[in-house]
Amino acid sequence: MIKEVERNLSQETKKSSILKFFICSALGIFVFFVPVTINGTSSIMLDHVVTLIQTTIPFIAKLAIMAVIIAGGVYPFVKGTWKRSTTELLFTISKVLGVIIGILLFFNIGPAWLLNEHTGQYVFNYLVIPVGITVPVGGALLALLVGYGLLEFVGVYAQKVMYPIWRTPGRSAVNALASFVASFAVGLLITNKEYKEGKFSKKQAVIIATGFSTVTVAFMIVIAKTLKLMDVWNLYFFVTLFVTAAVTAITVRIWPIKQISEEYYDEPFEEEDISYLRGKEKFRYAWRKAMEVVETSPSILRNIWINFKDSIVMTMSILPSILSIGLICLLLSEYTPIFDYFAYIFYPFTWALRIPDSFLAAKGLAIGITEMFLPSLIVIKAATATKFIIAVVSVSTIIFFSASVPSMLSTDIPLKVRDLIVIWFERTILSLLIVTPIAYLIF
């Protein structure tokens, strides 16, 4: 097999492919993981770029985001997705509502409860705008990290552990990494395609969709910035990665995922066995797989542009929903006791774990199913350990109704809303139990 892969690579392009692999991967790692101090602020380069845009052209950025929100409200009608199902219709309504709310907030028109700096203006200025800038910029630059063989190289080494730990085939290693690093939308598209091609069973597709397809690094940066955790960004990222993976390893072994059928959508695909590869042979195979990707990848600028366009479409899909669902939930949290009641479901856990501001943490956990950013807004004034715990849990739970749920339900993967709610609850409790001791060791 190695010789066959080698034959697919031309000697003429080998040097340029090697340069692309190292340069793009190094730049990607630098942009997303290396802290840099600029004007006295230490953060990763992506965060500095987003801050620069927000501070130098605030009105243009706000205007562009408003245009994206309006486009997001119109998009379901252009594509006809609004009539696919009742769920799609409900989420289309939420997007249209998001457009209306956005216009009112942009022009500062409406009642006091909407324009309040703790409700509407807060959601727009501290949630929608950062997300609206970070996701397209981060998505474009992710082309460097995921588009030139790095994930494929790492994926070969990850294949050996995939089935024993997560009950998914070796080929899902790259899929899982791409879902976590790139975006849940991209991850779900890949998973759905592979499921329909018979490369994953029903159960395996559900495991990947609900266990790895979490929000992108760009989203995590918004959370870290909101909770002032950027000074421990790398720690936050890798702890979240570990907790997400650990929780998924547990949920695949319990109901409801355990009971899902192992049937295939189509004829099962026979996966290539590379378990016999060792040492240099395995390295050469991983290297060649990476080079294959580099060989078939578009130019760097074109790849960045393609990723930017995809990120804009993704931003269009989520911003109106974030604005409407986020605002409604924030209003309910601000003016009604409904989430206080739901908080009592989680309060015994936060109290028993002796989490600082335990009831506030419980409230943040309860609101997490609606929108993954809202828990951060709930605990913004809590102790640092609490903020860290909620920041990790809000990502590792994966399932939230403003974006990931409609994305999952729009695929061919056999998922039910009831099961998604149960899985969300399981992941919330398990994430809390795993991350809390880690947070105590850090803070």
C-alpha positions, 0 to 999 in steps of 0.5 A: 500500500505504501508503494502505491501511495508513493507512486501517486506522488510526482517527484517534480512537486515533492519539494513544493508539497513538503514546503507547503506542509511545513510552512502552512502547518507551522503558520496554523499552529502559530495563529491558533496556539502560540501566545504573542504579546501585543500592546501589553496583551498576551493572546494568540494571533487570531485573537489579536486580529479580531481585536484589531478589526473590532477596534479599528473599524467598529462601525464597518464590522457591525454593518457587515455583521448586520448584513450577514444576519439579514442574509442568514434570515433570507437563506432558508427561503432561497434554499427552500430548507424551511419546508423540509420539516417542522424543526427546520420551520421552527429554526427558520422562524427563529432566524427571521426573529433574529433579523428583526431583533438585529435591525431594532438593536442596530438602529437602537429602536424598541422598548427598554427591556430590549435595548437594555445593556444587560439584555439585547445590547449585551447579546449583540455587542458581546456575543454576536459581534465577536462571533460574527468576526471570529468565525469567518476570520478563524475559519479562513485561517483554519485552512492553514491548520487543516488543509495541508496534511497535518490532520492526516499525518496525526490521524494515522497515529490516532487510528490505533486507539479509535475503536478500543476507546470510542467504538469508531473505525480508524478512518474516523480519527481524521474526521474527529480531529477535523470536527473538533478543530474546524467546525461542527458544521463541516464535521457533520457534513463529512460524517453524513457523507461517510455514513451514506457511503457505508463507511460508518454504521448508524451507531458510529455516525451518531457517536461522531456527530454527538461526541466530536462535532463540537464548536470550532476553535474560533468559538472557544476563543470567544468564550475564553475572551468573554471569561478572561481566560485567554492567559490560560488559552492553551490549557483551556483548549487541551483540557476541553479536548481531553474532557470532550474525548473522555466523556465521549468514551463513556457515553458510547457505552451507555444508553441511548447510544449503546442501544443504537443499531450497527446497521449501515445506510449502504453496503459496508465499506471495507477499511484498510488495515494498517495495524501491521505498520510499525516505526519507520513504515508507519511514519512513511505511510503517515507522511505519504497520506499527508503529502497526498492531501497537499498534492490535491489541495488548492493554492494557499490563497484559494484554500483560504478563500474557500474556507472563508466562504464556507465560514460566512455561510456557517456564520449566516446560519448561526448568527440570527439563531444566536441573536433570537434564542440567545436574547430570549433565554437571557430575557428569561434568565433576567426577568423570570425564575425559569432557569433558576428552577432548572438549575436545581437539577444540577445544583446537587452536583455543583454543591457536592463538588464544592464549586465556587458560586455553585448555584450560578454554575448550576444555572449556567449548566441548565441554560447550556442546552439552548445556546453554548455561549449563554453559560459564559454570560451567566458566570461572567462575574463568578470565581475563576475556577467556576468560569473555567469549569463552565467554559469547558463544559459548555463546549464538551456537551456539544449539543445546543438548540441554537445551532448544533441540533438543527445541523444534526437533524438536517443530516441523514444520521438517525438522531431523535430530539429526545435522544439528543436531550438525554445525551446532552444531560449525560455529557453535562454531568460527566463533563462536570465530574471530570473537569472540576478536579482539574480546575481545582489543580489549576486554580 
